[in-house]
Amino acid sequence: MIEKDPQAIAFVETLLFGLFAGVGGLLAYILRTLNNDERPKWLRGLVEALSSGFVGLIAMLACKALGLDWKWSGVVVGVFGWLGAETSIMLLAKLVRTKLGIDTNATNDSDKK
C-alpha cells in the first residue's frame, strides 16, 4: 500500500485553489473589459489573475481555520477570485479584524479635540 504524504497533498491542494481563484479573477477581468467594449490588456489580466490567486490562497487558509469543508472552501475561493483582489482583501481584512478583536470604529483621544 502506498502511503500519501499529507503535506504533499496540502501543497497540491493549495496550488489548485490558488489557480482556481486566479482563473476566476482573469475571467472576471476579461468579462468586465468586454462589457465595456474595451480590449483586454494582457499585462493587466496577468496582474488580476495573480492578485486574485494570492487572495484566493488567503481565503483558503481562512476557510481551513474556520473548519469549512473543501466544497465550501472552493465556493468561497471561487467567489473571492471572481470579485477580485481589491474587494476580496477588504472582506478578508474585516474577518481578520473581527477574529482578532480589533475595533476599527473606536475613536482615539486626538479625534475628540
Residue pairs with C-beta under 8 A, 6 or more apart in sequence:
13 70
14 57
14 60
17 56
17 57
17 60
17 73
17 74
17 77
18 53
18 54
18 56
18 57
18 60
19 53
20 56
20 74
20 77
20 78
20 81
21 52
21 53
21 55
21 56
21 57
21 59
21 77
21 78
21 80
21 81
22 49
22 50
22 52
22 53
22 56
22 81
23 49
23 81
24 52
24 56
24 78
24 79
24 80
24 81
24 82
25 48
25 49
25 51
25 52
25 53
25 56
25 81
25 82
25 84
25 85
26 45
26 46
26 48
26 49
26 52
27 82
28 48
28 52
28 81
28 82
28 83
28 84
29 40
29 44
29 45
29 48
29 49
29 84
30 40
30 45
33 39
33 40
33 41
34 40
48 84
48 85
51 84
51 85
52 80
52 81
52 82
52 84
52 85
52 88
53 81
54 85
55 80
55 81
55 84
55 85
55 88
55 89
55 92
56 77
56 80
56 81
56 88
58 89
58 92
59 73
59 76
59 77
59 80
59 88
59 92
60 73
60 76
60 77
62 76
62 92
62 95
63 72
63 73
63 76
63 77
64 73
68 76
80 88
80 91
80 92
81 88
83 91
96 102
97 103
97 104
